[in-house]
Amino acid sequence: MTPNGSAIRAIREAQQLSLRTLSDRTGLNRGYLSRLERGFIRDPADERVEAIAQAMRVPTDAITHKETT
């Protein structure tokens, strides 16, 4: 599962969630979330991406890139 950092940031900002709030909801470090949004983390654990989607109440597909095979 490849995260789409710009989608994560756009949804988070549209929902008026701060990185601190998202961090509190997911248990993930704010710095980690920031690096993920900026594309510095390209292969996070699936559980982390799922936790972010759940915290923002969106489907996982909304915050990941489409896998091409």
Kinemage of the C-alpha trace (Angstrom):
@kinemage 1
@onewidth
@group {chain A} dominant
@subgroup {mainchain}
@vectorlist {calphas} color= white
{ca met a 1} P 0.000 0.000 0.000
{ca thr a 2} L 1.572 3.261 -1.136
{ca pro a 3} L 0.384 6.386 0.683
{ca asn a 4} L -0.558 9.524 -1.228
{ca gly a 5} L 0.863 12.211 1.028
{ca ser a 6} L -0.748 15.106 -0.789
{ca ala a 7} L -4.173 13.427 -0.489
{ca ile a 8} L -3.612 12.839 3.226
{ca arg a 9} L -2.711 16.496 3.735
{ca ala a 10} L -5.603 17.761 1.581
{ca ile a 11} L -8.176 15.660 3.431
{ca arg a 12} L -6.694 16.539 6.814
{ca glu a 13} L -6.793 20.245 6.023
{ca ala a 14} L -10.310 20.027 4.544
{ca gln a 15} L -11.444 18.435 7.801
{ca gln a 16} L -9.580 21.165 9.707
{ca leu a 17} L -7.478 18.592 11.556
{ca ser a 18} L -4.077 19.602 12.847
{ca leu a 19} L -1.147 17.216 12.741
{ca arg a 20} L -1.390 17.141 16.537
{ca thr a 21} L -5.028 15.983 16.406
{ca leu a 22} L -4.261 13.354 13.781
{ca ser a 23} L -1.316 12.235 15.884
{ca asp a 24} L -3.565 11.916 18.933
{ca arg a 25} L -6.140 9.914 16.959
{ca thr a 26} L -3.607 7.526 15.390
{ca gly a 27} L -0.898 7.283 18.017
{ca leu a 28} L 1.656 8.174 15.329
{ca asn a 29} L 4.319 10.827 15.874
{ca arg a 30} L 3.608 14.265 14.338
{ca gly a 31} L 7.017 14.273 12.655
{ca tyr a 32} L 6.270 10.895 11.109
{ca leu a 33} L 2.907 12.137 9.808
{ca ser a 34} L 4.534 15.271 8.389
{ca arg a 35} L 7.216 13.233 6.588
{ca leu a 36} L 4.519 10.911 5.247
{ca glu a 37} L 2.519 13.859 3.872
{ca arg a 38} L 5.632 15.299 2.228
{ca gly a 39} L 6.473 11.989 0.554
{ca phe a 40} L 9.592 11.154 2.539
{ca ile a 41} L 8.116 7.863 3.773
{ca arg a 42} L 7.184 5.730 0.800
{ca asp a 43} L 6.612 2.284 2.267
{ca pro a 44} L 4.910 2.549 5.671
{ca ala a 45} L 3.299 -0.430 7.355
{ca asp a 46} L -0.212 -1.032 6.020
{ca glu a 47} L -1.543 -0.789 9.574
{ca arg a 48} L -0.315 2.795 9.827
{ca val a 49} L -2.012 3.851 6.589
{ca glu a 50} L -5.207 2.129 7.725
{ca ala a 51} L -5.023 3.915 11.096
{ca ile a 52} L -4.729 7.280 9.339
{ca ala a 53} L -7.691 6.530 7.081
{ca gln a 54} L -9.765 5.391 10.038
{ca ala a 55} L -8.843 8.485 12.067
{ca met a 56} L -9.918 10.728 9.187
{ca arg a 57} L -13.013 8.583 8.528
{ca val a 58} L -12.204 7.971 4.865
{ca pro a 59} L -11.665 4.761 2.887
{ca thr a 60} L -8.049 3.643 2.641
{ca asp a 61} L -8.271 4.046 -1.149
{ca ala a 62} L -8.766 7.796 -0.644
{ca ile a 63} L -5.243 8.210 0.773
{ca thr a 64} L -3.259 5.685 -1.283
{ca his a 65} L -1.957 5.555 -4.827
{ca lys a 66} L -3.527 3.044 -7.149
{ca glu a 67} L -1.341 -0.029 -7.426
{ca thr a 68} L -0.401 -0.924 -11.001
{ca thr a 69} L 0.570 -4.494 -11.777
